[in-house]
Amino acid sequence: MQTAKQAAKQIIDHVSDQATWDDIMYELYVKQKIENGLSAIEEGRIISNEDAKNCSWAMSVNWTEPALEDLEAIQAYIARDSSLIKERNEPRTFSAN
């Protein structure tokens, strides 16, 4: 497993030479959120979609087109170096409501 410093170096090496501070900070932020999510999955701190649908406190999310584009970008980013995603055979799709 990479250290945070190693991951940050990899991200910085990956972004374009024209990247702004904001671009780099966004990439680091997304990487951190993805790592937190993957840790939650590995630790079992999740509920199934079916349980979420049946939960009385569950809510509905209406995705905007930019949000869907972000989700697809995040999925591609994770798949780039995550064995958890590469092992999954099912495609993940999102749609606007």
HUDA-V439447 format. One record per pair of residues at least 24 apart in sequence whose C-alpha atoms are under 7 Angstrom apart, sorted by sequence separation. I is the first residue (numbers start at 1). GAP is how many residues later the second one is. D is the distance in Angstrom with one decimal. If there is no record, write none. Layout:
i=I gap=GAP d=D
i=I gap=GAP d=D
This chain:
i=68 gap=26 d=6.5
i=65 gap=31 d=6.7
i=64 gap=32 d=6.2
i=63 gap=33 d=5.0
i=62 gap=34 d=6.5
i=63 gap=34 d=6.4
i=62 gap=35 d=5.4
